[in-house]
Amino acid sequence: MASPRRRARIAALQALYEWDAVGHPLEPTLDRLIDEEKLNAEAAAFARELVRGVVDNLERIDAIIARAAPQWPVAQLAPIDRNILRVAINEIVVNNRTPIRAAINEAVELAKSFGSDNSAKFVNGVLGSVSLSVTR
């Protein structure tokens, strides 16, 4: 069974995907996913923190994606890949509390579970570029 933090990342990713891809309202969607996943209070707070970090820093995060993958316009990325990258970049650059390798590893695992056959490699490459520009 996945750890509470991974389950929180999954709920955050799914909420952001629904919001981005089909325009579902973010807060009720996240609340529903937290309930469905039966996240404990700490994991639910982490999921909310991830979502809020992405939304509050969306332009900054998307600009980082654009610099790290200039051949792939952010708007043309698969919505699931775009949101996996957003969550990870939020953790690496904005939140800054998750070790870079852990954030990349979690993002790659999400890409393997939810993305296409090439998603994990793509996510790993983009986040590898992002990690080179981050100094802690």
Buried (B, 14 or more C-beta within 10 A) or exposed (E): EEEBBBBBBBBBBBBBBBBBEEEBEBEEBBBBBBEEBEBEEEBBEBBBBBBBBBBEBBEEBBEBBEEBBEEBEBEEBBBBBBBBBBBBBBBBBBBEEBEBEEBBBBBBBBBEBBBEEEBBEBBBEBBEBBBEEEEE
